[in-house]
Amino acid sequence: MRHAAVSIIVCFGLVLGTGCVQSPTGPGLIYMNVKGPLGPAGGTETPKKGQACARVLFHLFAWGDASIETAKRNGGITEVTTLDHESFNLIGFGSFCTNVYGS
């Protein structure tokens, strides 16, 4: 009986500990820290960057706004040339951030 209880607790912990944040590479069960493109790269360097993030905790709580519009507003950008993302997960806490570059 004791082994069954321990097994249930471990399984429950693994399910809750994975976080909901996903990336194109798939989830990292224990740790994930990836970056990648969301749109075509622009041909010119841009002086401005805006970022917007959403976060999650143990599949139970999620909050934030990772929209392109919020990232544009945060960076004072009116014309977007490039988009990318950053995804992070560490045993139940995760984030997904949208980065915009432009002028």
N, C-alpha and C positions, 0 to 999 in steps of 0.2 A: 504494500500500500504506500509506503514511504517513497519508493522509487517512482511510482506513478505520479505522485504529487510533485516531485522534483521535475519529472519530465514535462508535466503540464506547465509548471512555472517557467521552465526554460523555453518551451515553445511559445508561450504567451509573451515572454520578454523579447524573443526574436522578432515576432510579428510587430510588436509595438516599437521596437528599436530601429526599424528600417527607415522610417520617415517616408513621406509621400513625394518628395522632390525627385523629379525624374530628369534625365538628360538623354540626348541622343545615343549615348554610349550605354545606357541602362543604369539601374541603381547600383550603388555600392553598399553592400550589406552593413559593413562596419565603417568604411570611410570612402568618400568620393570627393574629388576636387578637380573639376574639368572645365574647360573653356572651349567655345566653338562658335562658328558663324551662324547667324540667323538669316542673313540676306547677302546679296552680292557685295563684294568689297568695292569701295569707291576708288577712283584713280588718283585722288588728290589727298594730301594730308590735311586734316582739319584740326583747328585749334581747340574745339570744344568737345566735351564728352558729358553725357548725361546718363544717370543710372537709376533704375527703379527695381525694387526687390520685393519678393513675397517669401514668407517663411512658414515652416511647419514644425510641430513638436509632437512626436510619438503618434502620428496618425490621428490625433485627437483635436489639435488646435492648429488652424492655419490662418494667417493674416498677411496683409500687405497688398501692394499693387505693383506688379511687374510689367505694366503696359508700356507700349512704345510712347504713347502720349505723355504719361507721367515722366518717363525718362527724358523726353524732349523738354518738358517744362523744367525739370530739375537741372538740366544743363543749359537752359536758355537757348535752345536750338530750334530753328524754324525749318531748316532744310536738312534732312537726314541723308548722309552719303553711305554709311556703313552701319550694320547691326551685328552684335554678337551677344553671347550669353556666358554666364558663369554659374555653375551648379556646385553646391557643396552639401555634403551629408556626413554627420559624425554621430553614429549610434543614437538615432532618434531625433536629432535636431538638424534641419536642413534649410537651404535657401536656394532660390532661383532668381538670378538678376538679369535684367535686360540692359544692355549697354548700347547707346546710340552715339554716333559721331557725326558731326556736321557743322553747319554755320548758322 
